[in-house]
Amino acid sequence: MPEEKKTVKAPHSLILENRRALTATGVSNVDSFDEQTIVAYTDLGQLIIRGSKLQINKLNIETGELTLNGDISSMSYSETQLKGGFLSRLFK
């Protein structure tokens, strides 16, 4: 009888300090980033962080930890995580 794999959702939290430093846990991947936008995936959906002078200090996919700094102006979630790559999202 085959073993069933149980997917355990990592706890997700955001800690924002003075709108300059952000620590996020439960991050499974970072799709794209530049100085104005960082797009990260969590079990709760896509997290979009906007601001200026954004820099990723630490990204550890194994522990799900992301730390960044810069001038953070907004954080928002989209619907659930999209399946597939860039082209499948582009031609959807």
Residue, then its C-alpha position, 0 to 999 in steps of 0.5 A: m500500500p503506497e504511503e500518503k504524503k501529508t502536506v503540512k502548512a507552515p505557519h505564516s506570519l509577518i512582522l513589520e518594523n517601522r515600515r523599514a524591515l519585514t520578516a515573513t515566515g511560511v514563504s515557499n518561494v519568491d517569484s520575482f523581485d526588484e527595488q519596487t516590488i517583491v512577489a512571494y508565495t505562501d500557503l495562504g496565497q501570493l504576497i505582494i510587497r511594494g515600496s522603494k529601495l527594497q532588498i532581500n536580506k535573507l531567503n531560506i526556503e527550507t525554513g520558509e523565512l524571508t527578511l527584507n528592508g527598504d521603504i515598505s509602502s504596502m503588502s497585499y495578498s492575491e487569490t490562492q497560489l497559481k499553478g504553473g509557470f510564467l507562460s501559463r499565467l500569461f496566456k490564461 
